[in-house]
Amino acid sequence: MPRTKPTAVVVVAVALAGLAVSQLVADRHAATQPATRPATQAAGQTFDLKDPKGVNTVVFLVDSELEPFAGTASAISGSVRFDPANPKAFSGKVVIDTASVHTTNPAMTKVLHKPDWLNAEANKQITFTFDEVEAVEMSANGKHVALTVNGKLTIAGVTIDKQVVIKARKIKDGAKRRGGAKRGDLVVLRSIFAIDRTDFGIKPDMGTEKVGPTIKVIASIVGYSK
């Protein structure tokens, strides 16, 4: 019996079948490939600064001729992103509840919370947002890195640009050793810097005999990996 040429319908069917097989192979290949991270996602880990142990504290010291005093702020939250392999990408935000700012004298604490001082009722939070790492310096022992960070500090509703040096260290699997979590990494942040209360509009015309204008801040904060 003589062979007949394939009809147009058969040719189209064969072509479609070939495309289907090719697509199936491509889909199987894609499924076996590792997922790629979006280019916009930052490297490193995110660390939660709300301490489950309640130990994190910021200390402030106010010197003056007649009445030098100290105080603490303990209700700390926020988060930072940190990668020891790429410390220049450090970013994040520290948040302090203004109501947690205390001194050893209850009457003095009440004064600090009043409208003409911190105005804790209207300004619920003190915040420090880290925008850019200007310089990086590794410690001699290689355990921590010193980051010169530019950011924005908000106190009493007033925001200023502020540069600080933060010593950052990641401790792998440190959560179980410190307590507060059964597993996870830690980041330890340390910084000492000074601010001027008049920059935030706090009693700019007040004499300095009892309350000096310069406030020294000592921050030691631990964050848990999310």
VOGU-3710 file (C-alpha; in Angstrom, 3 decimals, decimal comma):
1> mprtkptavv> 0,000/0,000/0,000  1,563/3,372/-0,897  2,540/5,713/2,006  0,601/8,914/2,411  2,157/12,177/3,485  1,332/13,251/7,058  -1,499/15,637/7,232  -1,107/19,149/8,688  -3,007/18,049/11,794  -0,485/15,295/12,505
11> vvavalagla> 2,447/17,675/12,072  0,938/20,141/14,521  0,236/17,377/17,062  3,832/16,139/16,918  5,158/19,688/17,395  2,942/20,294/20,405  4,020/17,007/21,981  7,658/17,995/21,571  7,047/21,343/23,277  5,277/19,627/26,152
21> vsqlvadrha> 8,195/17,245/26,724  10,686/20,135/26,600  8,661/22,112/29,149  8,415/19,074/31,443  12,194/18,637/31,389  12,712/22,348/32,075  10,283/22,284/35,029  12,017/19,253/36,556  15,415/20,939/36,170  14,172/24,128/37,843
31> atqpatrpat> 12,683/22,173/40,731  16,046/20,577/41,523  17,925/23,889/41,618  18,507/25,705/44,965  16,277/28,712/45,571  18,037/31,989/44,888  17,866/34,867/47,348  16,374/38,097/45,990  19,070/40,630/45,194  17,387/43,172/47,454
41> qaagqtfdlk> 17,578/40,951/50,556  20,387/41,994/52,880  23,029/39,521/53,935  23,444/38,294/57,481  21,016/37,622/60,302  18,353/39,664/62,026  18,683/39,882/65,803  15,830/40,796/68,171  16,936/43,269/70,860  14,036/42,568/73,208
51> dpkgvntvvf> 15,895/40,571/75,846  13,860/37,602/77,167  15,997/37,705/80,318  15,357/41,416/80,894  19,046/42,187/81,410  19,688/44,674/78,592  20,267/48,146/80,023  21,408/51,560/78,877  23,178/53,644/81,536  23,439/57,434/81,462
61> lvdselepfa> 25,689/59,685/83,549  25,110/63,403/84,090  27,977/65,347/85,631  27,630/68,727/87,318  29,250/70,852/89,978  26,714/70,152/92,743  24,718/67,057/91,825  26,262/64,480/89,483  23,911/61,526/89,055  23,287/58,375/87,027
71> gtasaisgsv> 20,270/56,590/85,655  19,174/53,641/83,554  16,765/52,733/80,790  15,695/49,102/80,686  12,704/48,596/78,342  14,724/48,032/75,175  13,479/46,590/71,887  14,102/46,885/68,151  16,293/44,784/65,900  19,547/44,907/63,952
81> rfdpanpkaf> 20,893/43,043/60,957  24,523/41,966/61,200  26,882/39,802/59,163  30,475/39,435/60,437  31,536/38,668/56,857  30,017/41,957/55,673  29,939/44,325/58,678  29,485/47,411/56,488  25,923/46,218/55,797  25,001/46,618/59,496
91> sgkvvidtas> 21,615/48,284/59,964  18,696/48,433/62,375  17,031/50,357/65,157  17,164/50,496/68,951  13,960/51,485/70,746  13,696/52,481/74,426  10,439/53,108/76,266  10,769/56,602/77,712  8,856/55,560/80,829  11,676/53,115/81,658
101> vhttnpamtk> 14,176/55,966/82,136  14,864/56,083/85,879  17,316/57,498/88,388  17,982/56,305/91,933  15,846/59,171/93,227  12,061/58,703/92,602  11,356/62,423/92,749  14,062/63,134/90,181  12,625/60,413/87,924  9,199/62,100/88,029
111> vlhkpdwlna> 10,824/65,376/87,007  12,585/63,691/84,058  9,243/62,411/82,778  7,562/65,844/82,915  6,621/67,808/79,747  9,547/70,249/79,983  12,045/67,392/80,195  11,561/64,073/78,366  7,781/64,497/78,181  7,257/60,755/78,548
121> eankqitftf> 3,490/61,014/78,070  3,764/62,555/74,598  7,044/60,937/73,557  6,603/57,249/74,299  9,896/56,151/72,782  13,531/57,085/72,423  14,886/55,705/69,146  18,230/55,353/67,411  18,093/54,318/63,752  21,321/53,169/62,111
131> deveavemsa> 21,509/54,395/58,511  25,055/53,887/57,275  28,363/52,354/58,368  31,120/54,825/57,546  34,113/52,804/58,744  34,968/49,301/59,948  37,879/48,222/62,147  38,511/44,647/63,268  39,791/44,116/66,805  43,294/42,729/67,312
141> ngkhvaltvn> 41,917/39,421/68,612  39,365/39,196/65,791  36,434/38,718/68,183  34,575/41,932/67,492  34,413/44,679/64,897  34,186/48,413/65,606  31,610/50,103/63,382  31,510/53,864/62,918  27,797/54,308/62,297  25,816/57,332/61,138
151> gkltiagvti> 22,232/57,423/62,322  19,328/59,419/63,676  18,715/59,762/67,410  15,288/60,866/68,639  14,776/62,048/72,234  11,853/64,127/73,570  10,377/64,256/70,073  13,464/65,883/68,535  15,620/64,040/65,980  19,280/64,794/65,302
161> dkqvvikark> 21,965/63,207/63,156  24,360/61,278/65,359  27,535/59,292/64,735  28,614/56,616/67,205  31,086/53,755/67,359  29,496/50,362/68,019  31,503/47,291/68,904  29,626/44,321/67,471  30,265/40,633/68,026  28,327/37,602/66,869
171> ikdgakrrgg> 28,417/34,569/69,177  27,360/31,426/67,342  25,006/29,171/69,331  25,308/31,584/72,261  21,620/31,728/73,207  21,587/28,466/75,146  24,738/29,448/77,075  23,317/32,873/78,026  19,801/31,673/78,678  16,552/33,098/77,464
181> akrgdlvvlr> 16,327/30,809/74,433  17,069/27,143/73,835  18,978/27,743/70,614  20,200/30,473/68,294  23,031/32,941/67,810  23,661/36,162/69,722  24,885/39,590/68,736  26,493/41,724/71,460  26,529/45,483/70,886  28,543/47,912/73,008
191> sifaidrtdf> 28,814/51,666/72,642  29,878/54,676/74,708  29,049/58,171/73,470  27,927/61,605/74,671  24,940/63,770/73,856  23,944/67,337/74,751  20,468/67,716/76,264  20,117/71,185/74,719  20,296/69,621/71,228  16,914/68,064/72,020
201> gikpdmgtek> 15,397/71,235/73,432  15,622/69,960/77,020  15,992/72,929/79,380  18,346/74,897/77,102  18,264/77,958/79,393  18,790/76,043/82,627  21,966/76,592/84,629  24,500/73,761/84,741  25,337/73,733/88,463  22,938/70,865/89,236
211> vgptikvias> 22,249/69,342/85,811  25,111/69,453/83,350  24,340/69,678/79,617  26,489/66,703/78,628  25,093/63,224/79,121  27,359/60,197/78,808  25,612/57,093/77,485  26,861/53,541/78,035  24,975/50,894/76,071  25,474/47,135/76,324
221> ivgysk> 22,765/45,266/74,420  22,392/41,611/73,437  20,181/40,445/70,593  18,877/36,959/69,755  18,785/35,618/66,201  15,285/35,380/64,746
//
